């Protein structure tokens, strides 16, 4: 288990222990953890049972570390229920509350995001010892509120604190949770090139900023790596700064997707948050007996998100570029609870299992080996993935 997945390793171990504690059979309890290693160490079943019991005690104690602590969650626009970026953070926060016992409030900004800073300040004033600021747009807000409340720790997703001149500032109470989105996007771009039947693909970004252009850059580079002659339509961005509604407007997402499919694309990738729903709708409604249209999701495994709610849409989600916001948030919370909070920047890429791609639905099973080979080349440095789109 890699360092960046340790939150879920501990949560998984706790789940096993709790399941064992709920069973009257002592034999079942001894098989919950570490039996192979313990048996090899002392060569006896009795030692195995002892090791398991000790592990159970330790892990159960681990579960109590959150009691009396308060962790605040500040979502970005779209909030809980965006079926993407915010929901990943919410999932880790919810699971941590359930397993470790901490409490906390969650707040989401209004549609325009004008009250992000107000939300952070409210969480700091009302007892949060740590606050998750889930989005790059919090950069200046975290700097201001973090300066006012140096005793409160912050973890910001996708950026680092910036002062009023937009200069990055190192702060003793702020962790930056960054990702190599271009690496995961390279792999889904390669998948798009392998699966297109028209030889034409497209990209939809929510807001045209450097962060989202990383998704575009990786996607296009991956597609061109597989097929240098592939046609990549001009990227469509739904809004421009300071309008961030491009992450929460499925209608605009659908309009953009219809336009790209109308120009011959049969695979379109989105990095547009909640607006991605419009892409999936366009793929479903625009498919014909002669041409099946594919969409590629982002952040979460969007096939699994939609398969129960709307199976017809899920059938068009070729794959998703996974961005493990849940892992970053979970690890930041766990470090806080254990007294190990460390400021500064952490970056999760393919090597750290912080980005990747999904295989749900089985639509890319035949190319998984090829995609994994590309991932290995990115990890070992053979392939260098750009972070800026080609001009």
Residue, then its C-alpha position, 0 to 999 in steps of 0.5 A: x500500500x503506497x503512502x498516499x493510500x494509507x487513509x483507506x488502508x486504515x479505514x479498510x482495516x477498521x472495517x474488518x475489525x468491526x466486522x470481526x467484533x460483531x461476530x461471536x466466533x473467536x476463530x473468525x476474529x483471528x483471521x481479520x489481520x496479519x495472520x500470514x506474517x504472524x504465523x511465519x514469525x513464530x510458527x504457531x496458530x496461537x501466536x497468530x491469534x495473539x497478533x490478531x488480537x493485538x492488531x485489533x486492539x491497536x486498530x480499535x484504538x485508532x478508531x477513537x483518535x477523532x473524538x473531540x476533534x472538529x474538521x470543517x469542509x468548505x466545498x467549492x461551487x457545485x458543492x456536495x452532489x456534483x458527482x465529481x470533484x466535491x463528492x470525492x472530498x465529501x466521501x473521504x470526510x464522511x468516511x473519516x467522521x464515521x470511522x474516527x468519530x470527529x465532528x464538523x460542519x460543511x459549507x458550500x459557496x453560492x453559485x458565483x462563489x463570492x462567499x468562499x472566504x466567508x465560509x472559511x472564516x465561519x468554520x474557523x470561528x466556530x471551532x474547526x481545528x482543520x479546514x478542507x478548502x476544496x478547490x483552487x479558487x480558495x487560494x487567496x481566501x486561505x491566505x487571508x483566513x489562515x493568516x487571521x487564524x494561525x492556530x487552525x490548519x488548512x488543506x487546499x486542493x489544487x493550489x497553494x495560498x496566494x497573497x493579494x498580488x497572486x504570489x504563492x505564500x508558504x504558510x506553516x498552517x497550510x497544506x497544498x494538495x496537488x495532482x498530476x492531472x496531465x498524466x491520467x489525462x494522457x492515458x484516457x487520451x490514448x484510450x480515445x485514440x484507440x477507440x475512436x472509429x471516426x478518427x476525431x475526438x474533442x475536449x470540454x473544459x469547464x473554465x479556461x484556467x491553467x489547471x484545466x488546460x493540464x487536462x486538455x494538454x495530457x489528453x491531446x498528447x496521449x491521443x497523438x502519441x497513439x495516432x499522430x494523424x488523429x483529428x483533435x477538434x479545438x477545445x471548448x471552454x464553457x466560461x472564462x474567469x471570473x465566471x466559474x459557472x462552467x463547472x455547474x452548467x449541464x446545459x452549456x455542457x450539452x450544447x458544447x458536446x452536441x457541437x463537437x459530436x456534430x463536427x465528427x467527434x465520437x469521443x469527447x472528454x470533459x473536465x467540467x465538473x457538474x457540467x459533464x452531465x450534459x456531455x453524457x446526455x448528448x452522447x446518449x441522445x446523439x448516438x445512432x445505429x450507425x455511430x455510437x458516441x462515447x464520453x470520458x468522465x473525470x475525477x470520480x469513476x463516473x460510470x459507477x456514479x451514473x449506472x444506478x441513477x441512469x444506466x443509459x448514460x453510463x453505457x456511453x462513459x468509455x472510461x474516466x480519468x481518476x483524480x484521487x481527491x478522496x485520498x488526498x483529503x483523507x490523508x490530510x485529515x488522518x495526519x491532523x488527527x494523529x498530530x502529523x500535519x505537515x505544511x507545504x505541497x504534496x503532489x499525487x501522480x501515477x506513481x503515487x496512485x493519485x491519478x489513473x483511469x477507470x475500467x468500469x463497464x468493461x469498455x476498454x478491457x481490450x486495451x488495458x495492457x497497452x494503457x498500463x504499458x504507457x503508464x509505466x513509461x510515464x512513471x519511469x520518465x520515458x514519456x514526458x507529459x506536457x502540462x500546456x496544450x500545443x499552440 
